[in-house]
Amino acid sequence: MTDKNPFSFIPCSMVVRLIIFVGLTAVLIFLCFGLYIEHTAKTHFVEMDMSELGLSVAAVQDTLQDVKDRDDIAQALSPVISAHPNIFIYLEDKNAQTLYLSEKDNGALIALILKNARSNADMPQVWNDGQNDYRILISTFTDDKFATKIITGMNINFHQHYIRHFRMSLWLSALIACFITVFVSFLVIYFSFKPVKTISEKIKEITSERLNTRIDEKAAPDEFKSLIRSFNTMIENIEDVFKRQSNFSADIAHELRTPISSLITQTQIILNKTRDANEYREILYSNLEEIERMSKMINDMLFLSRCEKESITKDEVDLRRQTSALVEYFGILAEEKGVQITLSGDAPLIYGNKDMIKRCLSNLLSNAINYAKENSEISIRLSKEANQSVLKISNISTLALTKENIERIFDRFYRLDNARNRKSGGSGIGLAIVKSIVSAHKGEIFVDYQDGVVAFVVKFHSHFLSS
């Protein structure tokens, strides 16, 4: 069944939240901007209205100073009314009686004025008579012979209508902007996550049988290249582990098959007929050799597993003393082969497991003796390099190493010379144990081969502390 959900490769809640967040953010920004514009428009209208009201008040005051009789007020103020047609003027005498009203009134405006006549003076106000809105300015003075209070006002229905219309347009625009933003966000998120969907589908193809699958980072956006590169590196490491595990299983099966087959065959032969004690003894000795070889292999595997998995106890280790003791121990074996071992230099103390370090040095020295040419020299040199203690074991090898040999030399059960290993009882994991021990001590080991001389270089941190 085809998956119709374009975001099935990521949690839907994440997409919904992202779209809602983007949409709300855009709408809030739009609303804030709109409210700022509305506030600016209101402020502009107030300033414009108050300017005209102030001018009308000043004109009324100037006109009243020249009036001789209160009956002449209406005629005297006619030019002011003509100059400010949008303004109504109300004059009140000292007895709080209406002295003049510039507009024809049905009683509603006078009632509104009288209701608010005691409001704070000289402050702009907005009055509503139920149908109209007025911007009002109340001014009082005591030096006029007729009026003591001037109320000027203007109908601001147009302004209020504009503000209401603007507010409605703002909310409608915000709603439309919300839908547009959500739709655009959906498209942007869809196309932005499309490479993730491609990567997800590619990852689904990867199984234990298809670990060679890689994601092409060239076609991906720059933001995903680092992720794809890291993922490909991880898959390469996993593939390498699988290959090693597969090879290990095959190798250990091969290693155990030969001695077990030999034991079965010899046992079957000895059981075919009755034999004398000497023949039984010879068969038992032969079987014992095979059993001891398998036991050594199993012990080596257990030791290797402990190096890789278990935490190790650490103490001060003197590489010079450990190496010197091993040189003396292997001296007889080296003399039998006509090989001379020389030890030079010194190295700082390291912190590590003495038994493991001894096993590491023993395997390296034993390996060097096994593959050294007769009547040659094995050179062991200790030195200090930065904060590292360096051990270098070099000798003229009987085998010519290739690039493949060097790359696989620390693999389990990998043998440079199968015949010699079997004859000497080697299991093929001695150097794998060395590698694991060095890794357990946060060190490093590598092989150098030039002109028939092979050198194993081991570096331990001089200040390695237990974690």
C-alpha positions as a LaTeX table, in Angstrom:
\begin{tabular}{lrrr}
\hline
Residue & $x$ (\AA) & $y$ (\AA) & $z$ (\AA) \\
\hline
Met1 & 0.00 & 0.00 & 0.00 \\
Thr2 & 1.33 & 3.42 & $-0.95$ \\
Asp3 & 1.92 & 5.78 & 1.95 \\
Lys4 & $-0.03$ & 8.94 & 1.08 \\
Asn5 & 1.20 & 10.94 & 4.05 \\
Pro6 & 4.01 & 13.20 & 2.73 \\
Phe7 & 5.36 & 13.57 & 6.27 \\
Ser8 & 5.17 & 9.91 & 7.26 \\
Phe9 & 8.93 & 9.87 & 7.69 \\
Ile10 & 8.79 & 12.34 & 10.61 \\
Pro11 & 6.41 & 12.72 & 13.57 \\
Cys12 & 3.26 & 14.57 & 12.41 \\
Ser13 & 3.15 & 16.54 & 15.64 \\
Met14 & 6.49 & 18.05 & 14.74 \\
Val15 & 5.19 & 19.23 & 11.35 \\
Val16 & 1.92 & 20.55 & 12.81 \\
Arg17 & 3.75 & 22.41 & 15.55 \\
Leu18 & 6.21 & 23.88 & 13.10 \\
Ile19 & 3.46 & 25.06 & 10.73 \\
Ile20 & 1.41 & 26.50 & 13.62 \\
Phe21 & 4.47 & 28.23 & 15.03 \\
Val22 & 5.40 & 29.79 & 11.69 \\
Gly23 & 1.79 & 30.79 & 10.98 \\
Leu24 & 1.19 & 32.32 & 14.39 \\
Thr25 & 4.50 & 34.13 & 14.29 \\
Ala26 & 3.68 & 35.69 & 10.93 \\
Val27 & 0.15 & 36.63 & 12.06 \\
Leu28 & 1.41 & 38.16 & 15.31 \\
Ile29 & 3.98 & 40.20 & 13.45 \\
Phe30 & 1.29 & 41.34 & 10.99 \\
Leu31 & $-1.12$ & 42.23 & 13.81 \\
Cys32 & 1.52 & 44.12 & 15.77 \\
Phe33 & 2.40 & 46.09 & 12.66 \\
Gly34 & $-1.31$ & 46.75 & 11.97 \\
Leu35 & $-1.99$ & 47.85 & 15.55 \\
Tyr36 & 0.97 & 50.20 & 15.32 \\
Ile37 & $-0.46$ & 51.68 & 12.11 \\
Glu38 & $-3.90$ & 52.02 & 13.78 \\
His39 & $-2.36$ & 53.78 & 16.76 \\
Thr40 & $-0.46$ & 56.09 & 14.46 \\
Ala41 & $-3.64$ & 56.93 & 12.51 \\
Lys42 & $-5.56$ & 57.62 & 15.74 \\
Thr43 & $-2.81$ & 59.87 & 17.01 \\
His44 & $-2.73$ & 61.75 & 13.73 \\
Phe45 & $-6.51$ & 62.31 & 13.78 \\
Val46 & $-6.40$ & 63.54 & 17.39 \\
Glu47 & $-3.58$ & 65.96 & 16.64 \\
Met48 & $-5.37$ & 67.23 & 13.52 \\
Asp49 & $-8.70$ & 67.68 & 15.33 \\
Met50 & $-7.15$ & 69.36 & 18.36 \\
Ser51 & $-5.27$ & 71.77 & 16.13 \\
Glu52 & $-8.53$ & 72.88 & 14.48 \\
Leu53 & $-10.37$ & 73.03 & 17.82 \\
Gly54 & $-7.60$ & 75.12 & 19.34 \\
Leu55 & $-7.68$ & 77.55 & 16.44 \\
Ser56 & $-11.46$ & 77.90 & 16.75 \\
Val57 & $-11.21$ & 78.60 & 20.51 \\
Ala58 & $-8.60$ & 81.29 & 19.91 \\
Ala59 & $-10.78$ & 82.85 & 17.20 \\
Val60 & $-13.84$ & 82.86 & 19.50 \\
Gln61 & $-11.89$ & 84.54 & 22.28 \\
Asp62 & $-10.56$ & 87.21 & 19.96 \\
Thr63 & $-14.03$ & 87.87 & 18.56 \\
Leu64 & $-15.72$ & 88.12 & 21.97 \\
Gln65 & $-13.33$ & 90.86 & 23.04 \\
Asp66 & $-14.78$ & 93.16 & 20.35 \\
Val67 & $-18.46$ & 92.40 & 21.06 \\
Lys68 & $-20.35$ & 95.19 & 22.86 \\
Asp69 & $-23.71$ & 93.51 & 23.38 \\
Arg70 & $-24.60$ & 89.84 & 23.96 \\
Asp71 & $-27.20$ & 90.04 & 21.22 \\
Asp72 & $-24.41$ & 90.69 & 18.74 \\
Ile73 & $-22.53$ & 87.46 & 19.62 \\
Ala74 & $-24.21$ & 85.32 & 16.94 \\
Gln75 & $-23.46$ & 87.83 & 14.19 \\
Ala76 & $-19.90$ & 88.39 & 15.43 \\
Leu77 & $-19.14$ & 84.66 & 15.43 \\
Ser78 & $-20.49$ & 84.07 & 11.90 \\
Pro79 & $-17.04$ & 84.53 & 10.30 \\
Val80 & $-15.55$ & 82.00 & 12.77 \\
Ile81 & $-18.26$ & 79.46 & 11.93 \\
Ser82 & $-17.66$ & 80.02 & 8.22 \\
Ala83 & $-13.91$ & 79.52 & 8.68 \\
His84 & $-14.47$ & 76.30 & 10.65 \\
Pro85 & $-17.59$ & 74.67 & 9.18 \\
Asn86 & $-16.93$ & 71.32 & 10.89 \\
Ile87 & $-16.86$ & 72.89 & 14.36 \\
Phe88 & $-19.78$ & 73.61 & 16.67 \\
Ile89 & $-19.36$ & 76.27 & 19.36 \\
Tyr90 & $-21.17$ & 76.45 & 22.69 \\
Leu91 & $-20.84$ & 79.44 & 25.01 \\
Glu92 & $-21.93$ & 79.45 & 28.62 \\
Asp93 & $-22.23$ & 82.54 & 30.81 \\
Lys94 & $-21.26$ & 82.94 & 34.44 \\
Asn95 & $-24.68$ & 81.67 & 35.53 \\
Ala96 & $-24.13$ & 78.39 & 33.69 \\
Gln97 & $-26.78$ & 79.37 & 31.16 \\
Thr98 & $-26.48$ & 78.74 & 27.46 \\
Leu99 & $-25.23$ & 81.89 & 25.83 \\
Tyr100 & $-24.70$ & 80.64 & 22.30 \\
Leu101 & $-24.86$ & 77.38 & 20.28 \\
Ser102 & $-23.73$ & 77.46 & 16.70 \\
Glu103 & $-25.82$ & 74.51 & 15.52 \\
Lys104 & $-29.53$ & 73.93 & 15.36 \\
Asp105 & $-30.26$ & 71.56 & 18.19 \\
Asn106 & $-33.08$ & 69.18 & 18.86 \\
Gly107 & $-32.11$ & 69.01 & 22.48 \\
Ala108 & $-29.74$ & 66.02 & 22.27 \\
Leu109 & $-26.58$ & 68.08 & 21.81 \\
Ile110 & $-27.49$ & 70.53 & 24.60 \\
Ala111 & $-28.25$ & 67.59 & 26.87 \\
Leu112 & $-24.90$ & 66.04 & 26.03 \\
Ile113 & $-23.11$ & 69.31 & 26.72 \\
Leu114 & $-24.84$ & 69.89 & 30.02 \\
Lys115 & $-24.17$ & 66.30 & 31.07 \\
Asn116 & $-20.42$ & 66.67 & 30.49 \\
Ala117 & $-20.04$ & 70.37 & 31.17 \\
Arg118 & $-18.29$ & 69.76 & 34.46 \\
Ser119 & $-15.60$ & 67.62 & 32.84 \\
Asn120 & $-11.97$ & 68.52 & 33.12 \\
Ala121 & $-11.18$ & 71.63 & 31.18 \\
Asp122 & $-8.48$ & 72.04 & 28.54 \\
Met123 & $-8.35$ & 68.26 & 27.96 \\
Pro124 & $-9.47$ & 66.64 & 24.69 \\
Gln125 & $-12.45$ & 64.35 & 25.15 \\
Val126 & $-14.73$ & 62.13 & 23.07 \\
Trp127 & $-18.50$ & 62.36 & 23.64 \\
Asn128 & $-21.23$ & 60.19 & 22.17 \\
Asp129 & $-24.89$ & 61.13 & 21.98 \\
Gly130 & $-26.03$ & 57.71 & 20.91 \\
Gln131 & $-25.65$ & 58.38 & 17.21 \\
Asn132 & $-22.62$ & 60.59 & 16.73 \\
Asp133 & $-19.15$ & 60.85 & 18.19 \\
Tyr134 & $-17.69$ & 64.27 & 19.01 \\
Arg135 & $-14.17$ & 65.40 & 19.80 \\
Ile136 & $-14.55$ & 68.11 & 22.50 \\
Leu137 & $-12.29$ & 70.81 & 23.91 \\
Ile138 & $-13.54$ & 72.71 & 26.99 \\
Ser139 & $-11.94$ & 76.07 & 27.76 \\
Thr140 & $-12.77$ & 78.38 & 30.66 \\
Phe141 & $-11.80$ & 82.03 & 31.26 \\
Thr142 & $-12.82$ & 84.80 & 33.66 \\
Asp143 & $-11.91$ & 88.03 & 31.91 \\
Asp144 & $-14.76$ & 88.00 & 29.38 \\
Lys145 & $-17.82$ & 90.12 & 30.09 \\
Phe146 & $-20.21$ & 87.57 & 28.55 \\
Ala147 & $-18.96$ & 83.95 & 28.43 \\
Thr148 & $-17.04$ & 82.06 & 31.08 \\
Lys149 & $-16.86$ & 78.70 & 29.30 \\
Ile150 & $-16.30$ & 77.82 & 25.65 \\
Ile151 & $-16.96$ & 74.27 & 24.44 \\
Thr152 & $-15.84$ & 73.55 & 20.90 \\
Gly153 & $-16.41$ & 70.21 & 19.27 \\
Met154 & $-16.47$ & 68.45 & 15.97 \\
Asn155 & $-18.19$ & 65.38 & 14.59 \\
Ile156 & $-15.63$ & 62.59 & 14.21 \\
Asn157 & $-17.93$ & 59.90 & 12.79 \\
Phe158 & $-15.81$ & 59.81 & 9.66 \\
His159 & $-12.64$ & 59.26 & 11.65 \\
Gln160 & $-14.23$ & 56.57 & 13.81 \\
His161 & $-15.69$ & 54.87 & 10.77 \\
Tyr162 & $-12.27$ & 54.87 & 9.15 \\
Ile163 & $-10.66$ & 53.35 & 12.27 \\
Arg164 & $-13.34$ & 50.66 & 12.54 \\
His165 & $-13.04$ & 49.87 & 8.85 \\
Phe166 & $-9.28$ & 49.75 & 9.18 \\
Arg167 & $-9.54$ & 47.41 & 12.18 \\
Met168 & $-11.90$ & 45.07 & 10.31 \\
Ser169 & $-9.61$ & 45.13 & 7.29 \\
Leu170 & $-6.68$ & 44.41 & 9.58 \\
Trp171 & $-8.29$ & 41.31 & 11.11 \\
Leu172 & $-9.48$ & 40.10 & 7.73 \\
Ser173 & $-6.02$ & 40.62 & 6.30 \\
Ala174 & $-4.53$ & 38.81 & 9.29 \\
Leu175 & $-6.87$ & 35.88 & 8.70 \\
Ile176 & $-5.97$ & 35.74 & 5.01 \\
Ala177 & $-2.29$ & 36.12 & 5.89 \\
Cys178 & $-2.64$ & 33.24 & 8.34 \\
Phe179 & $-4.04$ & 30.93 & 5.66 \\
Ile180 & $-1.42$ & 32.04 & 3.14 \\
Thr181 & 1.37 & 31.65 & 5.69 \\
Val182 & 0.20 & 28.18 & 6.71 \\
Phe183 & $-0.06$ & 27.10 & 3.08 \\
Val184 & 3.33 & 28.54 & 2.17 \\
Ser185 & 4.83 & 27.04 & 5.35 \\
Phe186 & 3.41 & 23.67 & 4.37 \\
Leu187 & 5.03 & 23.92 & 0.93 \\
Val188 & 8.34 & 25.14 & 2.35 \\
Ile189 & 8.44 & 22.42 & 5.01 \\
Tyr190 & 7.41 & 19.76 & 2.50 \\
Phe191 & 10.14 & 20.64 & 0.03 \\
Ser192 & 12.65 & 21.26 & 2.82 \\
Phe193 & 12.03 & 17.82 & 4.31 \\
Lys194 & 11.90 & 16.09 & 0.96 \\
Pro195 & 15.65 & 15.26 & 1.13 \\
Val196 & 14.99 & 13.75 & 4.57 \\
Lys197 & 12.30 & 11.57 & 3.03 \\
Thr198 & 14.76 & 10.48 & 0.34 \\
Ile199 & 17.36 & 9.69 & 3.01 \\
Ser200 & 14.75 & 7.83 & 5.06 \\
Glu201 & 13.73 & 5.69 & 2.07 \\
Lys202 & 17.38 & 4.96 & 1.34 \\
Ile203 & 17.98 & 3.95 & 4.95 \\
Lys204 & 15.04 & 1.54 & 4.76 \\
Glu205 & 16.90 & $-0.31$ & 1.98 \\
Ile206 & 19.85 & $-1.00$ & 4.29 \\
Thr207 & 19.80 & $-4.46$ & 5.83 \\
Ser208 & 22.42 & $-6.81$ & 7.18 \\
Glu209 & 22.70 & $-8.24$ & 3.64 \\
Arg210 & 22.91 & $-4.79$ & 2.00 \\
Leu211 & 25.39 & $-2.89$ & 4.15 \\
Asn212 & 27.19 & $-1.72$ & 1.02 \\
Thr213 & 24.37 & 0.77 & 0.36 \\
Arg214 & 25.46 & 4.40 & 0.58 \\
Ile215 & 23.58 & 7.70 & 0.41 \\
Asp216 & 24.76 & 10.06 & $-2.33$ \\
Glu217 & 25.61 & 13.35 & $-0.67$ \\
Lys218 & 26.23 & 15.22 & $-3.93$ \\
Ala219 & 22.51 & 15.55 & $-4.72$ \\
Ala220 & 21.62 & 16.57 & $-1.17$ \\
Pro221 & 21.41 & 20.17 & 0.11 \\
Asp222 & 24.46 & 21.53 & 1.88 \\
Glu223 & 22.65 & 21.39 & 5.24 \\
Phe224 & 22.34 & 17.59 & 4.99 \\
Lys225 & 25.78 & 16.76 & 3.59 \\
Ser226 & 27.45 & 16.58 & 6.99 \\
Leu227 & 24.66 & 14.30 & 8.27 \\
Ile228 & 24.89 & 12.03 & 5.20 \\
Arg229 & 28.68 & 11.91 & 5.49 \\
Ser230 & 28.46 & 10.89 & 9.14 \\
Phe231 & 25.81 & 8.28 & 8.36 \\
Asn232 & 27.87 & 6.79 & 5.51 \\
Thr233 & 30.88 & 6.62 & 7.82 \\
Met234 & 28.79 & 4.84 & 10.45 \\
Ile235 & 27.52 & 2.32 & 7.87 \\
Glu236 & 31.08 & 1.72 & 6.67 \\
Asn237 & 32.13 & 0.98 & 10.24 \\
Ile238 & 29.16 & $-1.33$ & 10.75 \\
Glu239 & 29.89 & $-3.09$ & 7.47 \\
Asp240 & 33.50 & $-3.54$ & 8.54 \\
Val241 & 32.36 & $-5.00$ & 11.88 \\
Phe242 & 29.97 & $-7.38$ & 10.10 \\
Lys243 & 32.71 & $-8.49$ & 7.73 \\
Arg244 & 35.12 & $-9.03$ & 10.58 \\
Gln245 & 32.49 & $-10.91$ & 12.55 \\
Ser246 & 31.66 & $-13.05$ & 9.54 \\
Asn247 & 35.32 & $-13.73$ & 8.86 \\
Phe248 & 35.89 & $-14.45$ & 12.53 \\
Ser249 & 33.09 & $-17.01$ & 12.60 \\
Ala250 & 34.42 & $-18.67$ & 9.48 \\
Asp251 & 38.00 & $-18.59$ & 10.76 \\
Ile252 & 37.21 & $-20.01$ & 14.19 \\
Ala253 & 35.11 & $-22.76$ & 12.58 \\
His254 & 38.04 & $-23.56$ & 10.30 \\
Glu255 & 40.53 & $-23.49$ & 13.16 \\
Leu256 & 38.46 & $-25.85$ & 15.29 \\
Arg257 & 37.48 & $-28.16$ & 12.45 \\
Thr258 & 41.02 & $-29.37$ & 11.78 \\
Pro259 & 41.94 & $-30.50$ & 15.33 \\
Ile260 & 38.45 & $-31.92$ & 15.95 \\
Ser261 & 38.58 & $-33.87$ & 12.67 \\
Ser262 & 42.01 & $-35.14$ & 13.63 \\
Leu263 & 40.76 & $-36.23$ & 17.05 \\
Ile264 & 37.73 & $-38.01$ & 15.55 \\
Thr265 & 39.81 & $-39.75$ & 12.88 \\
Gln266 & 42.48 & $-40.96$ & 15.28 \\
Thr267 & 39.87 & $-42.10$ & 17.78 \\
Gln268 & 37.99 & $-44.03$ & 15.10 \\
Ile269 & 41.21 & $-45.69$ & 13.93 \\
Ile270 & 42.25 & $-46.71$ & 17.41 \\
Leu271 & 38.81 & $-48.20$ & 18.05 \\
Asn272 & 38.86 & $-50.35$ & 14.90 \\
Lys273 & 40.79 & $-53.10$ & 16.61 \\
Thr274 & 42.57 & $-53.91$ & 19.81 \\
Arg275 & 46.04 & $-52.39$ & 20.04 \\
Asp276 & 48.92 & $-52.59$ & 22.47 \\
Ala277 & 49.63 & $-50.02$ & 25.17 \\
Asn278 & 52.33 & $-48.17$ & 23.18 \\
Glu279 & 49.97 & $-47.47$ & 20.29 \\
Tyr280 & 47.29 & $-46.22$ & 22.68 \\
Arg281 & 49.89 & $-44.05$ & 24.37 \\
Glu282 & 51.00 & $-42.51$ & 21.04 \\
Ile283 & 47.42 & $-41.76$ & 20.03 \\
Leu284 & 46.70 & $-40.18$ & 23.40 \\
Tyr285 & 49.84 & $-38.02$ & 23.17 \\
Ser286 & 48.78 & $-36.90$ & 19.68 \\
Asn287 & 45.26 & $-36.15$ & 20.89 \\
Leu288 & 46.68 & $-34.26$ & 23.85 \\
Glu289 & 48.65 & $-31.99$ & 21.53 \\
Glu290 & 45.51 & $-31.12$ & 19.57 \\
Ile291 & 43.53 & $-30.58$ & 22.78 \\
Glu292 & 46.26 & $-28.37$ & 24.21 \\
Arg293 & 46.32 & $-26.33$ & 21.00 \\
Met294 & 42.53 & $-25.89$ & 21.14 \\
Ser295 & 42.76 & $-25.01$ & 24.84 \\
Lys296 & 45.39 & $-22.37$ & 24.08 \\
Met297 & 43.22 & $-20.97$ & 21.30 \\
Ile298 & 40.19 & $-20.78$ & 23.61 \\
Asn299 & 42.24 & $-19.16$ & 26.37 \\
Asp300 & 43.57 & $-16.63$ & 23.89 \\
Met301 & 40.02 & $-15.87$ & 22.72 \\
Leu302 & 38.84 & $-15.39$ & 26.30 \\
Phe303 & 41.80 & $-13.13$ & 27.02 \\
Leu304 & 41.07 & $-11.13$ & 23.87 \\
Ser305 & 37.43 & $-10.76$ & 24.87 \\
Arg306 & 38.45 & $-9.56$ & 28.33 \\
Cys307 & 40.76 & $-6.97$ & 26.79 \\
Glu308 & 37.97 & $-5.61$ & 24.61 \\
Lys309 & 35.09 & $-5.62$ & 27.11 \\
Glu310 & 36.23 & $-5.55$ & 30.71 \\
Ser311 & 37.67 & $-2.61$ & 32.57 \\
Ile312 & 41.26 & $-3.12$ & 33.56 \\
Thr313 & 43.09 & $-2.33$ & 36.77 \\
Lys314 & 46.09 & $-0.09$ & 36.32 \\
Asp315 & 49.32 & 0.56 & 38.10 \\
Glu316 & 52.74 & 2.02 & 37.34 \\
Val317 & 54.54 & $-0.03$ & 34.71 \\
Asp318 & 58.25 & 0.26 & 33.92 \\
Leu319 & 58.58 & $-0.65$ & 30.24 \\
Arg320 & 62.37 & $-0.94$ & 30.51 \\
Arg321 & 62.18 & $-3.45$ & 33.36 \\
Gln322 & 59.37 & $-5.47$ & 31.73 \\
Thr323 & 61.17 & $-5.61$ & 28.39 \\
Ser324 & 64.51 & $-6.51$ & 29.97 \\
Ala325 & 62.92 & $-9.43$ & 31.84 \\
Leu326 & 61.32 & $-10.73$ & 28.62 \\
Val327 & 64.60 & $-10.40$ & 26.69 \\
Glu328 & 66.24 & $-12.60$ & 29.30 \\
Tyr329 & 63.32 & $-15.07$ & 29.20 \\
Phe330 & 63.37 & $-15.40$ & 25.40 \\
Gly331 & 67.16 & $-15.39$ & 25.25 \\
Ile332 & 67.46 & $-19.20$ & 25.05 \\
Leu333 & 64.89 & $-19.44$ & 22.23 \\
Ala334 & 66.70 & $-16.67$ & 20.34 \\
Glu335 & 70.09 & $-18.40$ & 20.78 \\
Glu336 & 68.71 & $-21.63$ & 19.36 \\
Lys337 & 67.79 & $-19.74$ & 16.20 \\
Gly338 & 71.04 & $-17.79$ & 16.14 \\
Val339 & 69.26 & $-14.49$ & 16.73 \\
Gln340 & 70.67 & $-11.76$ & 18.92 \\
Ile341 & 68.36 & $-9.43$ & 20.90 \\
Thr342 & 69.57 & $-5.91$ & 21.75 \\
Leu343 & 67.78 & $-3.50$ & 24.09 \\
Ser344 & 68.54 & 0.23 & 24.17 \\
Gly345 & 67.05 & 3.48 & 25.38 \\
Asp346 & 64.55 & 4.15 & 28.13 \\
Ala347 & 60.96 & 5.38 & 28.44 \\
Pro348 & 58.90 & 7.09 & 31.16 \\
Leu349 & 56.64 & 5.09 & 33.40 \\
Ile350 & 53.16 & 4.41 & 32.12 \\
Tyr351 & 49.95 & 3.52 & 33.94 \\
Gly352 & 48.49 & 0.22 & 32.88 \\
Asn353 & 47.84 & $-3.42$ & 33.67 \\
Lys354 & 51.17 & $-5.18$ & 34.23 \\
Asp355 & 49.96 & $-8.60$ & 33.11 \\
Met356 & 48.46 & $-7.22$ & 29.91 \\
Ile357 & 51.53 & $-5.13$ & 29.10 \\
Lys358 & 53.69 & $-8.20$ & 29.70 \\
Arg359 & 51.45 & $-10.28$ & 27.40 \\
Cys360 & 51.65 & $-7.57$ & 24.73 \\
Leu361 & 55.46 & $-7.37$ & 24.83 \\
Ser362 & 55.76 & $-11.16$ & 24.99 \\
Asn363 & 53.63 & $-11.65$ & 21.86 \\
Leu364 & 55.58 & $-9.02$ & 19.95 \\
Leu365 & 58.95 & $-10.47$ & 20.93 \\
Ser366 & 57.83 & $-14.04$ & 20.24 \\
Asn367 & 56.51 & $-12.96$ & 16.84 \\
Ala368 & 59.81 & $-11.21$ & 16.06 \\
Ile369 & 61.84 & $-14.33$ & 16.95 \\
Asn370 & 59.58 & $-16.62$ & 14.88 \\
Tyr371 & 59.94 & $-14.50$ & 11.73 \\
Ala372 & 63.51 & $-13.24$ & 12.16 \\
Lys373 & 66.18 & $-14.50$ & 9.77 \\
Glu374 & 68.76 & $-16.81$ & 11.26 \\
Asn375 & 71.90 & $-15.12$ & 12.58 \\
Ser376 & 70.21 & $-11.72$ & 12.48 \\
Glu377 & 69.48 & $-9.13$ & 15.13 \\
Ile378 & 66.26 & $-8.09$ & 16.83 \\
Ser379 & 66.49 & $-4.47$ & 17.93 \\
Ile380 & 64.33 & $-3.21$ & 20.80 \\
Arg381 & 64.47 & 0.53 & 21.38 \\
Leu382 & 62.65 & 2.52 & 24.07 \\
Ser383 & 62.22 & 6.29 & 23.77 \\
Lys384 & 60.09 & 9.25 & 24.76 \\
Glu385 & 57.98 & 11.15 & 22.24 \\
Ala386 & 56.05 & 14.16 & 23.56 \\
Asn387 & 53.98 & 12.67 & 26.40 \\
Gln388 & 54.26 & 9.12 & 25.06 \\
Ser389 & 56.45 & 6.16 & 25.86 \\
Val390 & 57.50 & 4.51 & 22.61 \\
Leu391 & 58.59 & 0.88 & 22.11 \\
Lys392 & 60.00 & $-0.18$ & 18.72 \\
Ile393 & 60.83 & $-3.81$ & 17.89 \\
Ser394 & 62.48 & $-4.29$ & 14.49 \\
Asn395 & 64.09 & $-7.26$ & 12.75 \\
Ile396 & 64.90 & $-8.63$ & 9.29 \\
Ser397 & 61.86 & $-10.73$ & 8.39 \\
Thr398 & 61.82 & $-14.01$ & 6.51 \\
Leu399 & 58.54 & $-12.94$ & 4.91 \\
Ala400 & 57.97 & $-10.16$ & 2.40 \\
Leu401 & 55.05 & $-8.06$ & 3.59 \\
Thr402 & 52.56 & $-6.55$ & 1.18 \\
Lys403 & 50.13 & $-3.69$ & 1.72 \\
Glu404 & 47.35 & $-6.23$ & 2.30 \\
Asn405 & 49.46 & $-8.07$ & 4.89 \\
Ile406 & 50.10 & $-4.85$ & 6.81 \\
Glu407 & 46.42 & $-3.83$ & 6.72 \\
Arg408 & 45.24 & $-7.23$ & 8.03 \\
Ile409 & 48.15 & $-8.17$ & 10.25 \\
Phe410 & 46.18 & $-7.44$ & 13.45 \\
Asp411 & 43.06 & $-9.33$ & 12.32 \\
Arg412 & 42.05 & $-12.44$ & 14.25 \\
Phe413 & 43.27 & $-15.73$ & 12.76 \\
Tyr414 & 45.13 & $-13.92$ & 10.01 \\
Arg415 & 48.40 & $-15.73$ & 9.31 \\
Leu416 & 51.33 & $-14.64$ & 7.21 \\
Asp417 & 52.63 & $-18.21$ & 7.10 \\
Asn418 & 50.04 & $-20.91$ & 7.90 \\
Ala419 & 52.52 & $-23.78$ & 7.83 \\
Arg420 & 54.88 & $-22.20$ & 10.34 \\
Asn421 & 52.06 & $-21.16$ & 12.68 \\
Arg422 & 50.59 & $-24.64$ & 12.79 \\
Lys423 & 53.99 & $-26.18$ & 13.37 \\
Ser424 & 54.73 & $-23.79$ & 16.23 \\
Gly425 & 51.22 & $-24.16$ & 17.67 \\
Gly426 & 50.25 & $-20.55$ & 16.92 \\
Ser427 & 46.55 & $-19.72$ & 16.83 \\
Gly428 & 46.78 & $-16.63$ & 14.64 \\
Ile429 & 45.42 & $-14.21$ & 17.23 \\
Gly430 & 48.63 & $-13.19$ & 18.98 \\
Leu431 & 48.85 & $-9.82$ & 17.21 \\
Ala432 & 45.09 & $-9.32$ & 17.59 \\
Ile433 & 45.64 & $-9.61$ & 21.35 \\
Val434 & 48.46 & $-7.07$ & 21.11 \\
Lys435 & 46.19 & $-4.64$ & 19.28 \\
Ser436 & 43.40 & $-5.06$ & 21.85 \\
Ile437 & 45.77 & $-4.53$ & 24.77 \\
Val438 & 47.18 & $-1.37$ & 23.24 \\
Ser439 & 43.68 & $-0.07$ & 22.49 \\
Ala440 & 42.56 & $-0.86$ & 26.06 \\
His441 & 45.40 & 1.38 & 27.26 \\
Lys442 & 44.43 & 4.21 & 24.88 \\
Gly443 & 47.66 & 3.68 & 22.97 \\
Glu444 & 48.44 & 3.10 & 19.33 \\
Ile445 & 50.37 & 0.51 & 17.32 \\
Phe446 & 51.43 & 0.35 & 13.70 \\
Val447 & 53.72 & $-1.65$ & 11.45 \\
Asp448 & 56.51 & $-0.26$ & 9.27 \\
Tyr449 & 58.14 & $-2.38$ & 6.57 \\
Gln450 & 61.09 & $-1.23$ & 4.49 \\
Asp451 & 63.74 & $-3.24$ & 2.61 \\
Gly452 & 62.93 & $-6.49$ & 4.39 \\
Val453 & 63.02 & $-4.92$ & 7.86 \\
Val454 & 59.71 & $-5.05$ & 9.75 \\
Ala455 & 59.18 & $-2.80$ & 12.77 \\
Phe456 & 56.35 & $-2.84$ & 15.27 \\
Val457 & 55.97 & 0.55 & 16.96 \\
Val458 & 53.87 & 0.82 & 20.12 \\
Lys459 & 53.02 & 4.12 & 21.82 \\
Phe460 & 51.60 & 4.40 & 25.34 \\
His461 & 50.60 & 7.66 & 27.00 \\
Ser462 & 53.02 & 8.40 & 29.79 \\
His463 & 50.26 & 10.04 & 31.87 \\
Phe464 & 47.46 & 7.54 & 31.14 \\
Leu465 & 45.20 & 7.42 & 34.18 \\
Ser466 & 42.40 & 5.04 & 35.01 \\
Ser467 & 38.96 & 6.52 & 34.33 \\
\hline
\end{tabular}
